[in-house]
Structures are given as C-alpha cells and as structure tokens.
C-alpha cells in the first residue's frame, strides 16, 4: 500500500494509544516476548509513523517484555544465489572482492521496513552478529536472543529464532502474511533431508576484511504462504485489526512444530526421502 492509499484507507489517524489498545485486543500483553514482522503502510495513517508503532509495541509488552524484529542485510551474501533480483555472473567476483565488511552498528537493513529500522536505532536495542540475517531485540531477553548467532545454518539452532522457541515466545504478523514469517525458516532447518549450499558474506576476521564462506540449507519460502494458511486453519488463528491492517498473533513454538510436520509430509508426498 502506498502512503496516499494508506491515507485514503484510514477513517481516523492511528496514535500510540489507539495502537496499544489494538495490540491489547489482539492478545499482546505485559511481559510477552514477541517477534514482529510488519508493514507500516498496511496499518494506515499513523501519527508519527514507525516511531509511534514501536512506542505502542513497547507499551504493550512493558518493561518485563521483549520486542524482536529482523534486521537482514541480504546484500552481504553470495551473489550467485541472488534471485530478487539476480545480477550478471560477470559481477560476482567484484561483489565478493569489494563488499564492505559487516558492521552491526551501521549496516542498514534491506527490504525489512521502517518499523524494524526504528527499533534498530532505538536506545537499548541489541543486534545479533550475523552478517546476513541479524535480528534486533530490546527488553528483558534481548541479550539471550541476540547472543552467539552462528554463521552456519543461519536460521537454525544457533539463531535468535531458536532462542525465541526456547522462550516459548510469540510472533506478530502486522499487515503481512506468513510469506514473510521467518520462523518458518527454523522449521526448514529442523525438517531433515535439505540440500546444503555454500553461502558467503564479507566479515572482519582479526581486524581484516575477509569474504567468508559457510554452509546453509537451500531455502524455499515459496511454500510459506500455503503452510501458514494451513497452520491458521488448524490452530484457529484469526486476524484482528491494528489500525486498518490485518494482524495475527500466535505462539512461535506451535508454528515451528506444525511447520516441521507439514514440510515432512509434503516431502514424502512428492517422493522425497
């Protein structure tokens, strides 16, 4: 939704107080640990934009809660695997040779949105060290969530997603669908038999800029929307409204466990091992 369409779709401007009330009606509560995927324009016109949304989310979870969002730098990745968009093969060596080394203090996100960018810059926010798929978190469990983000199998057992699973936290899809639900990548990692590929990123190693390669699974998020619809149906997840956006709140552990079984059944049905 464009900004002008967001204005046209809005009956009255959303405020910090109105958004906090919407989050409470959805079920977000004091002390919750929640991973948020969001679209600012989907909410409609918000007085103060992304800053107001983050304020309202922090109001909802309170001092005992934890707010978490993706902070991906997908441009710092193996260029031969780029598909959105791809680049000419002749460019690949130059990209590997000249990509700046990842610095979590300054590297901007790519295609994550204004709300997550506001949280990244918020005082007290921590960011994980992965050069390609970092997460940011603020609150009670922020240090545990962002610590020791492993380079290999980036969404797997040494990722912030696995820490959220351990904490039995929630996921809030705010104006977006399961197609953008990164917790399903953890389900991919836990469903056996995936092809392993070579990824790469530019990092600092003992103070030197290095293009480092590492293993990851071949990921396929093209099935996430279908998987998510089946999860919603099976678990009775129905959207509520935040501003004018559809929003869904659910336990991440339930989604990941469902996703592992769903992916295994799909693999078996297609004749996979």
N, C-alpha and C positions, 0 to 999 in steps of 0.2 A: 504494500500500500504506500503510495506517495504521501508527502506531507499535506498537500492540498486535499487529497482524498480522505486523509485522516481527519482533517478539519470538517469536511462535509459529512463524515460518518458520525460525528460527535454531537450529541444533544447538548451536553454541558461539559466544560473542561474537567479533566481529572486532576485531583490535587493529592498532596501527601496524605491527608486524612481520608479522602474517598478511596484511594488505592489501598491504604492499610485496612480499611473496612472490607474492601473486596477480598483481600488476601485472607482475612479472618473468616469470612463467609466460606471461602474455598476450603478452609481447614488448616491453614498455616498458623502455627501457634508459638508462644513463648518457649524458647529452649530448643526448637527444631533445628536440625541440620539439613540444609536443602541445597541441591544443585539446580540452578536456574538456567534454562535456555529461553531466549527472549527475542521479541521484535518490538521495538519502541513504537513504530508507526502503527502496528496492529492494535495497540491499546487505544488509539485515537489521540486527540489533542491532550497533552499532559502539560500543565503549567510547570515549567522548569525542566521538562524533558527527562533525560536519563538520570539526572541528579535526584529528581523527585522520586522516581521509581526506586532507586537504591535506598533513599531515605525511608520510604514506605516499607520496603522489604526488611530493612534493619529494625524498624519499629515493630514489625510483625514477629520476628524471631527473638528480639530483645537481646539483652546483654549476655544471656546464657546460650543463645543460639549461634549458629554458624551459617554464613552465606557463602556459596561457592559458585563459580562460573568458569567456563572455558576461556582460555586466553591464547588460542592457537596462532602459531607463526608458520603457517603451512608453506610459505615461500622458501623457508630454510629447510628444504627437503630434496630428495633425489629427483632431479629434473626428468629423468627418463620415465618416471611414474606419474608425471603431471597429466591430468586429463581435463582440468577445469580452470583455464584452458591448457592444452598442450603447447609446447614450444618446439621449434625445429631442432632436430638431433644435432645439427652443427653448433647449436648454442650450449649444449650440455657441458662441455669442458670449461667454457668461460664462466658458467654459473657456479660450477664446483670450485673453480680457482679464485673467484672474486666475491663470493658471498661473504658478508661480514660475519664474524664470529658472534654467536648468540650471547646477548647480554640481557638478562631478565629485567633489569632496571629500565631499559629504554626501548627494547624491541616492541613495536606496535603489533596488535593483532591483525589478522586478515579475515574479513567476512564474518566477524563474530557479532558486531553490533555495538551501538552506543552505550547500552546499559552495562554490558560487561566491561567496556573501556572505562566507564566511570568508576566501577568497582576496582579495576586495576590501579587507578590513580588515587584511590581513597586512602587516607592515612590509616595505617594499621593493617592494610591488606598484605598478605603474603602470596608469593608466586612460586610455583614449583620450577625445578631446574631443567625440565626437558626442553631442548632447543626447538622442538617442532609442535608439541601438543601439551604445553603447560596449562595448568589450572591456577586460578586465583581463589583465595578464601580469606574471610575475615570473621573473627569471632572465637568462640571457646575452643573449637577443634581445628583451627586453621593450621597450626604448626604440624599436627599429626597428619592432616590431609595432604599438605604440600611437601612434606619431607621425603627424601630418598626416592624421587621419581626416577625409576630405572630407564636407561636409554633403550634397551632392547624390549620388544613386545610392549610398546609404549602405552597401550591401554589395558595391560594385563595386571598381574598380581603385585607389581611394584608401582602401580599408578594411583593417583588420587581417587579414581573410580573404585578401586578395590578397598581403599580406606573408607570411602563412603559406605560401601557394602558392609564392612565390619561394624560401622557405627549404626547400621540399620537406618540410614538417612532417607530422605525423600527426594523426588525430582519434581520440579515445577516446569511445565511447558507453558510458556506465557506468550500466546499469539503465534506459536509454532507447533508443528506436529512431531510425531515420533521419527520422521525422516531426519530430524536434527537432534535426535536423542542419543548422546554419546555413550550412555550407559549400555546401550546395545553392543558397543564395541567390546565391552568386558564380557558379554555373553558370547561374542565371536571367539574371544581368546579361550573361553572355557569349553567350547564345543570342539572336540578333538578332530584331527584329520585335516586341518587347514594347511594350505601351501605356505611355505616360508619364502619370503622375498628379502632382498638386500635393500635397506633404506640408507639414507645418508643425511648428514647435517654438518654445518660448519660450527665448530665449538672452539673454546680455549682449552688447551691441554698444557699444563705447566707454563701458562702465560703465552703460549704460541698458538696462532691461528691454525687449525687443523680441520680438513674435511674428513670426518669420521664416519665409517660405515657400520651398520648394525642390523640385526635381524628383526623382522616383524612378520606378521602373517599377511597374506593377500586379503585385503579387506573388501567387502561388498555391502555398502549401505543401501543398495538399490532395493533390498527387501525390507528395510526398516519400517516403512510406512505400513506395509501389509502386516508385518509382525506386530506392530503397535496396535493396529485396529483389532487384531485377534486378542491381544492382551487386554485391551479396554473392554471388549465384549466378555471375556472370561472372568474378569475381576470387577466388573460393574463400574468402571471408571467413566464418569460422565463429565463433560465440560461445565465449568461455571464461567462467570463473566468477571474480568478485570478491565475496567473501562469498557470498551466495546469488543475487547479481544476474548476469544475462547481460551480458557486456561484449564489445565489438568494437573492435579496434584496426586501423587501416589508413592508408595514405598519402592525404593530402588531395588531392594533385595528381591521383592516379588517379581519385578520386571526382568531382572537378570536371570533368575531361576527359570522363569517361563521362557525366556529367550533361548537359553541353552537347550531346553527340550524341543522347542519349536524348530530351531535350526537343525538339530539332530534328526528330527522326523522328516524335515524337508530333504536333508541329505540322503536319508535312507530311501525316501520315495523316488529320488532322482537316480538311484542306483549307486550312490556313493558308498564307500567302505564304512 
